[in-house]
């Protein structure tokens, strides 16, 4: 059978992906490459993530609309999940369902080598993310977290302590 010329080949070799670094301060660093979107997926997100020893890719957070799954390929780390901490290593899969602080999660590389994993997400939008460590909320609409930032109509982060009453500013 011949392949349709406008469709991408539905396969990728992880070692062929070009990782793009992301660093923020002393605690956060990762190199990433998109997997699902370049192959045509629109409702499923996947990326290869490599986290240096002692670092985390993102802050401790929960998605209210999106489930996430992490397939550990190599290295060792720690999954913060709600109030618990779990050791992770190659061959393990972590599932972090949508929810609130009870499903907040973060992967931290704890070994001497990078923690390498595939992160998979359901890519629903809009999504609300909650950050229990810093007391923040983030809202994305137009594109899910990890999606095309150019398609975002709303991208806002704020401290929950700055919230106002629903009717504030609506007086005649």
Secondary structure, DSSP 8 states (H G I E B T S, - for coil): ----TTS--S---GGGS--EEEEETTTEEEEEEE-TGGGT-SS-EEEEEEE-TT-BSS-SBEESS--EEEEEEESEEEEEETTEEEEEETT-EEEE-S-SGGG-EEEEE-SSS-EEEEEEE---SSEEEEETTTTEEEEEESS-TTS-GGG-SEEEEEEGGG---TTTT---
